[in-house]
Amino acid sequence: MSEKELGRIAVMARVQSGDLKLMDGARLMGVGYRQAKRIHRDYREQGAAGLKHGNAGEISHNARGKNGKRFCRWCESTTAAG
């Protein structure tokens, strides 16, 4: 997890325990109140895993293989760059 995600976990733990209000947590995370509500919902439902970015661990859409050719995510092979 990134430092940003780890920071959000710490803030959401404080919000969950009642030590911090959601609005104050939003300010600490640098997001708006509505986004903080979404983050809190994901934290409540899924725990720390809910705050991990959804594309983490995936192959980039423009990744290239060792031979310099593009890697096709859908066909699991390399194709000519272009």
C-alpha positions, -999 to +999 in steps of 0.1 A: +000+000+000+011+035-006+018+061+021-014+079+012-034+047+017-017+040+050-024+075+061-061+071+052-063+039+072-049+057+103-074+085+099-104+062+093-094+042+124-096+074+145-130+083+129-143+048+135-133+049+172-150+083+176-118+101+184-121+122+152-151+136+133-155+127+097-152+163+085-119+167+104-107+134+089-115+147+055-093+178+061-065+156+073-067+134+042-070+164+019-104+153+004-139+167+005-166+156+029-184+135+003-152+117-007-145+111+030-179+095+033-171+071+005-137+063+020-153+057+054-180+034+038-154+013+021-133+011+053-164+001+073-174-026+048-141-040+037-116-028+063-081-017+053-084-037+020-112-014+010-089+016+008-064-001-015-065+013-051-085-010-074-059-012-101-030-020-077-011-051-090-025-049-125-004-046-157-003-011-171-023-006-203+009+006-220+034-019-205+061-033-226+079-066-224+116-073-221+120-073-259+105-038-262+072-050-277+039-041-262+023-066-239-014-073-247-033-078-215-063-094-232-045-120-254-017-128-230+010-123-257+032-096-271+022-076-302+041-052-324+044-017-308+021+008-323 
